[in-house]
């Protein structure tokens, strides 16, 4: 069942030899790449070695049990352990998303519902900021357009993981993209708005877009492909907050992608932030195109959910949160909005892993 792991054992040993050579660390970028791959393979190799060792122990225990029945319980315990290791190995061998260790740019846009939708967008932003705090991730508001009542018409935030000493992202599977990639889509809220005098429950929505943040080496952007416009930034309700043309709008003409930024005080800073968002969007577009061309067997049922589809409902009267993609439901909405989002996300992670595992068989 795990014949392919023998190749990984050889690759792991080769990486170990190369990383022990001081000369390899003269190229820091190359050394980080090798360290990252070594960290990915190490838990697989450790589980595989224990799986093989347990198999040998079962054979020995069975021979002893033939002579002494007291060893029968040990055989059962070893067989149970081997089953656990088999399942663990199967999960470890599920193809990983190559972007799992990347940082992200997360955008929340108010949708249907006017001021109430903008207030809900603010609630979602606070939820994600609290969730980031729990993981020790760093957050940075890149651009924001506030509403008159204190919510957000549109807000973009960068979320970055704490780097480990070898330049990696820490524990595998807990990179920012690995957790937040399931948040993209339409989030619906059901509650009595602050502006509702009759106490009626309203339904509104906000859209969430999550992009793996691209390094400059991930996406090449030709200056000739860009149209850059500058204009005066404005605050809530169209109120001018800047008397100079510091806001920047960049149009990537080959794809038609438009990015604008007005949060910074200088035109240069806004241009840099807009290019940062543009790189992330171009990387996401390239990855989506690659997914379309990939065989159905290698596509995850969760990852390929259309971003325009409703993914989650936040029902305040019932204190209920429901994820419609995986059938998750819980009655601790107040805690989720304080950043306790892991059970919801883990349900998506588990469904994704199950789909990939089924496709790999």
N, C-alpha and C positions, 0 to 999 in steps of 0.2 A: 504493500500500500504506500509505503514511504520511500520507494527506490530513489526518487529524485533528491531526497535529503542527502544522500551520499555525495552528490555533486556540491551541495551547499557546505558539507563538512570540509571538502577539499578547498573550497573558496574561503571559508572561515580560517583555515590553517594558513593559507597563503596570505590573507590579510594580516594575520597575527605576525607572520615573519616580516612583512613589509613595514608594518607599523613599529616594529622593534628596531628598524634601521634609522638612526638619527638623521641621515641625509634626507629621508622622505619628508621631514618636518620643515625643510627649507622652503617648500612650497606649501604655505598655510592653507590655501584654498583646496589643493589636492589632498592634503592631510585630513582636512575636515570631511571631505567626501569619503575618504577611506574609513575614517572613524564612524561616520554615520552608517555606512553599510555594515561595518563590523558590529555596531550596536544593534542593527536590525537582525543580524543573523544569530547573535549570541543566545537569545532566549530559545530560538528554534533548535540550535545545536544542543543546548543543555537539556531541553525536553526530550530530544531524540535519544541522547545518550542514556537518560534515565529510563526511557521506554525500552531500549534494547537490554539494559541491565536488569530491568524487572522481568523481561521475558526469560532471560537466563536463570534468574532466581526462581521463577515458576517451575522451570524444568527440574531444577535441583530439589525444590520443595516437594514436587510430585514423587520423585524417586524416594525421598525420605518418608513420605506418607505411605508408600507401599509397604515399608518396613515398620513404621510406627504411626498409627492412626492419629496420634496427637498433633501431627503436622498438617492435618487436613484443614484446620482453621487458618493456618498460615497461607496455604494455597489459595483459599477463598479471598483473603485479604490482599494478596499479591495480584490476583486476577481483577479484583475491584480497582486496585491502583492502576493496573495496566489499561483498563477501560477509560479511566479518567485521563491518563496520559495520551491515549489515542485520540480522544476528543480534543484535548488541548493542542496536540500537534496539528490536527485537522484545521482548527481555528487559526493557528499561527501561520499555516501555509496558505490561508486565503490571500489572494492578491491584494497588496496594499495600494492605496491611492498615493501616487508619487507626491502629491501636494500636501499630505497629512501634516508634515512638519512646518508648513509655511505659516507666516502670520497672515492676517486678513484685513481687508477693508470692508466694513459693514455699513450699509446705507439703509436708513429707515425713512420711508416717504408716507406722508399722510394720504389717505385715499378718500373713499366715499364717507361722508359724515361731517365735513366741514371742521369746525372748531373741535368737536368731540374727537374726530379722527386724529387731529394734531395733538390733542392731549394724550390720546392713547399711544401715539408715536413716542411722546415723551416718557410714558410709562415703560414702553419696550426698551428705550435707550437706558433708562435707569436699571431695568432688569439685567441687561447685558453688562452694564458697568459693574453691578454688584457681583454677577457671575464671574467676571474677569478678576475681580478682587479675590475671590475664593481660590483661584488658581495662581494668584500672584502675577497675573499678566498686567502689562502696562497698556494704558489706553490714552489716545490723543484725539481730540475733536479736530477733524480736518476742516470741515465746513458745516455751517448750520444756518438754516433760515427759520427763525422763531415765529410763532403765531402770536396774535394779539393777546391771547389768554395764557400764554406761557408754555404752550406746547411747541411742537416742531412741525413745520411743513415739510422739511427735508433736513436730514442730518447725516453726516458721514463721519465715521470714527475708525481710526486704525487701532487694532488690537495686536499686541506683540507679546510673545512668550519670553519668559526669563531664559537667557542663554546659559547652557551648562559650560563647564570649564573647557570642554573640548570643542565648543562652538555649536553643539547640537541643541535640541529643544527639550532635553530631559526625557522623561519616560515615554516610550513609544505608545502611540495611540492617544496621547494627551496633548498633542500640538494644537494650536488654535484652530486651524482649518479642520483637523480631525474631529473636533467637537462642534464647531459652529457651522460647518457646511450644511447641516440639516435644517438650519433656520430660515433658509431662503424660501420665499413664497408669500402668500397673502395671509395675514393674521387678523382674525375677526374678533371683535369685542361685543359683548352684550351686557349693558348696564344702564342705569339711570344717569344721564349726563348732568353735569353741574349746572347747565343752563336750562334744564327741564323743570318747569314749575308744576306740572301735573303728576310727577312721579312715574312717568311711563318709561318702560325699558326700550332703549334704542339699540340698533345694531349698526356698527360702523367697522371700518377696516383700515389697516395700514400695511404697506408692502415692505418686505425686508429683502435686501439683496446682499449676499455674502460673496466676496471675491477673494481668492488667494492673492496676497500681495506679491507682485512681480518684482524681481530684481532687474536691474538694467540688462543683465546678461540673458534674462528669460525672453525679453521682447525687444526687438530692435525697431526703433521709430525713426523714420527719415524725416528731417525737418521740412523737406519738400512736400510731405504728405499732410502737413498741418496748416490750418487756417486759424490764426490767433486774433481774437477781437478783445479790446479792452473797453470797460465802461465803469460808471460810478456804482459803487456798492450801495445797497439800501437795507434798511432794517424792517421790523414788523410793520405791516400796513403800508409799505412803500415809502416810509420815512427815510430820508437820505441820512446816512451816517458818515459819508465821506465826500469831500469836495474835490477829490482827485480821481482820475481814471485808474483805480488800483485793482478793480475786479477783472478777472480774466476768463474768457470763454475760448476753449480749444476744440476745433472740429477736426477729427481724423477723416480726411476726405475719402480714402479708399473704402472705409467701412461705414462712414456716416455717423460714427460715435461722437457725441458732443458732451464735453465736461466743462463745468464752470466752477469757479471758486472765488469767494469774496471775503473769506474769514480773516485773512491776514491783512496787515496794514500796508504792505508794499506790493507793487505789481509783480516783482520778481518772486517773492515768497508765494503769492497766489499761483503764479505760473508753475513753480516747482510742485506745489501740492496738486494742481490739476494734472500735470504730467504723471504724477504718482498714481492717481486714480485711473488715468487713461491706460497706463501700462497694465494695471490689474484687470481692467475690462477687456483689453486685447488678449491677455493671457487666458481669461475665462472663455472668451469667444473661441480661441484656438482649441482649448480643451474640450469644449462642447462639440466642436466640429469633429474632433478626433473620436469622441464617444459615439457620434452618429455613424461614423465609418466602421467602428468596431463591431464584432459579432455580438448578437443578442446574448450569447452565453457569458460574455464578459462584462455585461452592463448590469449595474445594480438597480433593483426595482425602486429603491429609495432615492438614489442619487439622480435618477433620470426623471423624477417627478417634475412636471412643467412648473416653472416658477410662477406662472399666473394662477395656478391652482390654489384653492384655499387649503392651507396645511394645518391650521390650528384655530381653536375657538377658546376664548377667555370669557367665561360666564360668571360675572360678579355676583348676581343674586344667589347662585348655588355654590359659589366659591369653587367652581369646577374648571378644570383645564382639560381639553380633549385634543389629541393629535389624530387627525383623520386618516393619515397615511398608514399608521400601524395599529390603530384601534386603542391607543393609550388613553386612559381616563383616570383622573385623580381629583380629590376634593380638598386640595391645599393650595388653591390659586394664590392666596395671600403670601404664602411662603415662596412659591415660584417667582412671584414678582419681586421678592427680596433677594433673588439670585439663586434659589435652590432649584436649579434647572436640570441637574444631572439625571434624575430618573426619567425625565421626558426625553432628553437627548439619548440616554442609554437605550431606550426602547427603539429609537431609530437606528442606533449603532448595531443592536442585536439583529434587527430585521435586515439591515444591509449585509451583515456578515452571513446570515442564513441564506440570503439570495445568492451571494457570491459562492458560498459553499455548495449550494445546489447546482449552480451553473458549472462549477469545476468538476463535478462528479461525472 
